[in-house]
Amino acid sequence: MFCKQALVDSGSSSSSISQKFLKENNIDIHKLLFPITCYNANGSTNRDRSFTKVVEMNITINNYQELIQLSVINLGNHNLFLEYN
């Protein structure tokens, strides 16, 4: 179990997690068959340009729990972005 803060982003099209966080916590990563281009909030291409890996994690917020898929991408100084819709 990990207790982390996340940036909740109502404009995000998906939830993402940093490669660094996954390595530090020895979390299994699944490789995609094809890369998916990743864009930042300002429309520019992410520094990593695309993501090729995902993870599935149970996210718990208070009494709510959900299994979600997160793209593995460069998030700068953040560990976790959660899509909110």
Residue frames as qw, qx, qy, qz and C-alpha x, y, z in Angstrom:
[[0.000, 0.890, 0.457, 0.000, 0.00, 0.00, 0.00],
 [0.416, 0.151, 0.021, 0.897, 1.24, 3.45, -0.92],
 [0.070, -0.845, -0.426, 0.316, 0.05, 6.71, 0.55],
 [0.407, 0.035, 0.295, 0.864, 0.65, 9.42, -2.01],
 [0.236, 0.665, 0.208, -0.677, -0.66, 12.78, -3.03],
 [0.463, 0.315, 0.665, 0.493, -1.91, 13.12, -6.59],
 [0.137, 0.263, -0.133, -0.946, -2.71, 15.98, -8.90],
 [0.402, 0.502, 0.759, -0.102, -6.38, 15.61, -9.86],
 [0.032, -0.275, 0.380, 0.883, -6.83, 17.07, -13.34],
 [0.542, 0.507, 0.525, -0.416, -10.32, 17.66, -14.76],
 [0.483, 0.731, -0.233, -0.422, -8.82, 18.42, -18.19],
 [0.173, -0.439, 0.861, 0.191, -6.74, 15.27, -18.43],
 [0.752, 0.205, -0.370, -0.506, -7.70, 12.56, -20.91],
 [0.865, -0.047, -0.496, 0.061, -6.09, 9.80, -18.83],
 [0.620, -0.760, 0.193, -0.031, -4.39, 9.05, -15.52],
 [0.670, 0.561, -0.399, 0.278, -0.61, 8.81, -15.44],
 [0.757, -0.631, 0.105, 0.132, 2.20, 7.75, -13.12],
 [0.148, 0.859, -0.486, -0.069, 5.92, 8.49, -13.19],
 [0.840, 0.277, -0.452, 0.118, 8.50, 5.90, -14.19],
 [0.173, 0.490, -0.612, 0.596, 10.67, 7.03, -11.27],
 [0.601, -0.309, 0.379, -0.632, 7.93, 6.26, -8.71],
 [0.957, 0.086, -0.129, -0.244, 7.39, 2.80, -10.21],
 [0.668, 0.399, -0.537, 0.327, 11.11, 1.96, -10.08],
 [0.072, -0.472, 0.568, -0.671, 11.48, 3.23, -6.51],
 [0.648, -0.163, 0.442, -0.598, 8.55, 1.06, -5.38],
 [0.116, -0.185, 0.958, 0.183, 9.27, -2.02, -7.52],
 [0.616, 0.392, 0.410, -0.547, 5.86, -1.96, -9.25],
 [0.526, 0.138, 0.754, 0.369, 5.28, -4.22, -12.29],
 [0.277, 0.556, -0.166, -0.766, 4.85, -2.48, -15.66],
 [0.688, 0.354, 0.631, 0.060, 3.03, -3.83, -18.72],
 [0.159, -0.309, 0.472, 0.810, 4.33, -2.99, -22.19],
 [0.594, 0.574, 0.243, -0.509, 1.88, -1.83, -24.89],
 [0.751, 0.282, 0.502, 0.323, 2.00, -3.19, -28.44],
 [0.390, 0.624, 0.243, 0.633, 2.09, 0.32, -29.93],
 [0.275, -0.173, -0.308, 0.894, 3.24, 3.69, -28.53],
 [0.008, -0.835, -0.539, -0.110, 0.61, 6.34, -27.77],
 [0.295, 0.449, -0.059, 0.842, 1.55, 10.01, -28.23],
 [0.394, -0.647, -0.532, 0.379, 1.25, 12.05, -25.03],
 [0.164, 0.653, 0.118, 0.730, 0.50, 15.78, -24.90],
 [0.248, -0.174, -0.520, 0.799, 0.95, 18.23, -22.05],
 [0.080, 0.704, 0.586, -0.393, -1.82, 20.55, -20.84],
 [0.079, 0.703, -0.118, -0.697, -0.56, 23.36, -23.11],
 [0.783, 0.571, 0.062, -0.240, -0.79, 21.15, -26.22],
 [0.206, 0.714, -0.664, -0.080, 2.95, 20.52, -26.55],
 [0.875, 0.069, -0.479, -0.032, 4.27, 16.97, -26.88],
 [0.750, -0.646, 0.143, 0.003, 5.49, 15.47, -23.59],
 [0.084, -0.769, 0.621, 0.124, 9.27, 15.24, -23.17],
 [0.513, -0.150, 0.843, 0.057, 8.99, 11.44, -23.52],
 [0.271, 0.207, -0.552, -0.761, 6.86, 12.03, -26.69],
 [0.744, -0.119, -0.442, -0.486, 4.77, 8.89, -26.18],
 [0.518, -0.409, 0.663, -0.353, 4.12, 6.20, -23.66],
 [0.588, 0.246, -0.728, -0.254, 4.65, 2.50, -24.26],
 [0.331, -0.058, -0.876, 0.345, 3.91, 1.14, -20.77],
 [0.515, -0.518, -0.124, -0.672, 0.97, 1.03, -18.38],
 [0.115, 0.059, -0.880, 0.458, 0.24, -0.19, -14.87],
 [0.528, -0.524, -0.491, -0.454, -2.98, -1.26, -13.20],
 [0.192, 0.096, -0.653, 0.727, -3.45, -0.12, -9.62],
 [0.314, -0.691, -0.652, -0.012, -6.19, -0.02, -7.04],
 [0.091, 0.363, -0.151, 0.915, -6.79, 3.60, -6.08],
 [0.370, -0.606, -0.684, 0.166, -8.49, 4.28, -2.76],
 [0.020, 0.349, -0.097, 0.932, -9.83, 7.71, -1.82],
 [0.503, -0.228, 0.384, -0.740, -11.62, 7.73, 1.53],
 [0.659, 0.032, 0.697, -0.282, -14.15, 4.86, 1.20],
 [0.740, 0.600, -0.020, -0.302, -14.07, 4.75, -2.62],
 [0.489, -0.400, 0.701, 0.331, -11.90, 2.18, -4.41],
 [0.744, 0.616, 0.036, -0.258, -11.35, 1.60, -8.13],
 [0.725, -0.127, 0.487, 0.470, -8.95, -0.42, -10.30],
 [0.381, 0.884, -0.013, -0.271, -7.51, 1.97, -12.88],
 [0.817, 0.223, 0.189, 0.497, -4.96, 1.82, -15.67],
 [0.148, -0.913, 0.102, 0.366, -2.25, 4.49, -15.61],
 [0.719, 0.633, -0.104, 0.267, 0.06, 5.44, -18.45],
 [0.708, -0.469, 0.054, 0.525, 3.76, 5.55, -17.52],
 [0.425, 0.752, 0.146, 0.482, 5.11, 8.94, -18.61],
 [0.415, 0.072, -0.284, 0.861, 7.39, 11.78, -17.49],
 [0.252, -0.825, -0.488, -0.136, 5.45, 13.90, -14.98],
 [0.126, 0.743, -0.243, 0.610, 8.21, 16.29, -13.99],
 [0.015, -0.355, 0.676, -0.646, 8.18, 16.71, -10.20],
 [0.724, -0.137, 0.197, -0.647, 4.90, 14.81, -9.73],
 [0.235, -0.178, 0.955, -0.016, 4.31, 11.10, -9.13],
 [0.178, 0.399, 0.899, 0.027, 0.66, 10.74, -10.07],
 [0.293, 0.082, -0.154, -0.940, -1.93, 12.56, -12.20],
 [0.256, 0.331, 0.892, -0.170, -5.51, 11.38, -11.83],
 [0.121, -0.263, -0.543, -0.788, -8.04, 12.05, -14.56],
 [0.170, 0.354, 0.661, -0.640, -11.26, 13.51, -13.20],
 [0.200, -0.110, -0.539, -0.811, -14.45, 13.44, -15.25]]
